[in-house]
Amino acid sequence: MKTLNMSPNNSKGYLFTFCGLDGCGKTTMLTKLKEELESNYKVFLTKQPTDAVRKSDIFRTYMDCPNHDAYDYRSLSLLAASDRLQHINKVIKPQMENGNIVISDRYFYSCLANLRARGFNEDNWIYEVAEFVVKPDVSFFFDVPVESAVKRVRSRENEKDRYIDMELQYRLRDEYIAICKANNGILISTEMPIEECYTKVKSEVERVIKNEY
């Protein structure tokens, strides 16, 4: 696993990213962080990929059904990577340049994890694109057994019947852990109680912004 050579954040603001499997608990953690930070800072919450990709036919095919014969996965990965690059440079960076704190639900790491989990381990183009991506001040990766993650997803009324490729989830989990280690991320097990998990998130954020809430 190679390290992503991302661009340094030279702005006045901060970027905190949250990645992991669907159902890993990242939304709970980033919501708690946003609510706490808002009392002292201007916070911008965002999500990747944007709706431009999420609502596309190719994305929905890969998310919602087992038959992917109509598409080459690289085409979706390239689409998602370009969407993330546009979003980072035209949405996230301007927010940070204004001194705001940006919290992103998923980030470029997810693009790499999904590409590798589908067997595209030798694709170097994604590392070249990463050079134009801002490196987060802290990258959080939330880990939970696949069975627990899927159970959480199935508990959501609008996703109880959603198609989930279980074998892919196991590979994705391994990739997220490897990417976290290769890129100095913070790996947090969300099998711990919520407050214990959040204490770890809060501690890392405080360390970076060098200011108590």
N, C-alpha and C positions, 0 to 999 in steps of 0.2 A: 504494500500500500504506500503510494507516494504522498508526500505532503502537498497540499494545494498552496501555491505561491501567490497569495492574494495581496492586493494593494493595502498599504497601511491607512488607517483612519486618521487623517490630518485635520479633521474638522473640530469645531467646538463642542459638538454633541457626542453621543454614545450610541452604540449599536449592540443590542443583546438578542441573540437568536435562539430559537427553541426547535429542536428536531427530535424525531423518534417515530416509532410505529403509530398508526392510527390507534387510539385507545391507550397510549402510553401515559397520559396524564399531563401532557405539555400545556394544553389549553387551560387547565385548572391553575397551573403554576404561573403562566404568563398573565392570566387575569388577576391573580392575587398581586403580582408584582406591579402591574399597571395601576391598580387601585391604590397601592401604597405610595408609589412614586408620585402620583398626581397631586398629592398634597404639597409637594415642594418643587416639582419640575413640570415642564411641558412635555407630555408624552404622546408619541405617535405610534399607534398600534396598526400593524399591517400584516399581510399574509401573502405567501407565495405557494404555487404560481398564482397569477391573477386570474380573474374571471375570463379573460381573453383566451386562456388555455383551458381552464376548468370547464368551460361550457362548450369547448370544441368537440366535434364528433370523435376525433382520434382519442382524446383524453377520456371521454365518457365510455368509449369502447373498452379501453384498458381497465377502467375502474369498475364497470358495471356488468361485463359479460366475459365468459371464458374463451370465446372465439375471437382471436386477434389476427386471423389470416389476411384481413384486408390491409393491414398496415405493417410497416417495418418499424420496430421499436425505436431505432435510431432517429427516425423522423420525429417522433414524439419527444425524445430526449433533446434534440436540437431545438425544437419549438419551445420547450420548457426553459432551456438554457438561454435562448434569446429573450424570452419573456422576463426571466429573472434579471438579465443584464440591463434591459430597458428599465425595469422597475427599480433596480438599485441605483442607476445613474440619474434617472429622471424623477424619482420619488423619494427614495431613502436618503441619498446624498444631500439634496436640497434641505430636507428636514434637519439633518445633522449640521449642515452649514449654518443654519439658523440657531444652533445651540440646543436643539431638542434631543430628547432621548427616544430612540426608535426601538421598538420591540417587534420582532418579526416571527410570526408563526410559520415555521419552516424557512429554509434558506438554501443556498447553492449546494450545500452538503447533501441535501435530499436528492438533488439531480444526480450527483455522483453515486449515491447509494443505490438508487433505482437502476441506473445504467449497469453497475457492477453486479447487482443481484440477478440481472437477466443475462449474465454471462459475457458482457462486453468489457472484459478486464484490460484489454490492450488498447482501448481507445484513448489516444493522447490528446485529442482535440479539446476534451473537457478541461484538461489541465492548462491548456493555452488560453481558453476563455476565462479561466479563474484568475488570471493575471490582471484582468480588468474589473474584478469584483472586490469590493471593500471587505477587508477582514474584520469580523466582529470583535468588539472589545471583550466579550465573553460569549462562547458558543456552548449552550447547554444541550446535552443529549440525555433523553429520559429513557430508561430501560425497564422493561417488564417482560415476563414470559409471554410468548405468542398467545397461548391459550387465554391468559388474563386480558391481554389487549383485545382479542376478538370478542371475549365475553362483554367487555365494556362497550365495544362498538354495537354489538347486538342488543344491548340494553336501551339504545336510543331508538325511539319510536320510528323515526324516519329512516333508520338503517338496519332494522331487524331482519330484513330479507335481502340485504345487499350481498352481491357476489364478492367473496373474498378468496383469493388464491393463497391457500395455507402454506404451500411449499415456498412461495415467494416471500411470505412473511418471515419464515425462519431465516432465509437468506438475507433479507433486509435487516433483520436484527443483528446478524453477524457483521454486516457491512457498516451499520451505524456505529457499532462498538469499535471497529477497526478505524473508521474515519475519525472518530473522537480521539482515539489514542494518537493517531498520526498528525493531528492538527491542534493538539493542546486544548481539546475541549474539556468540559466538565461533565462527567458521566454520573448520573444520579438514578438510583433504583427507586421507582415509584411503588415498590411493594412496601416501603416504609409508610408510616402515617403521613398524611398530607402536611401537617405542620412541621414535621421533621424534614421532609423534602424541601419545603419552602424555606426553612431556616438556612439550608445549604445554598439555595438560590440567592437569598437576600444577602448572605455573607459575601458571596462572590461579587455581587453588584456593588455593595458598599466598598469593597476593596478597590474597585475600579474608579468609582466616582469620588472616593476619598472624602465622603461626607456622610454623616449619620442622618437617618430619616427624621 
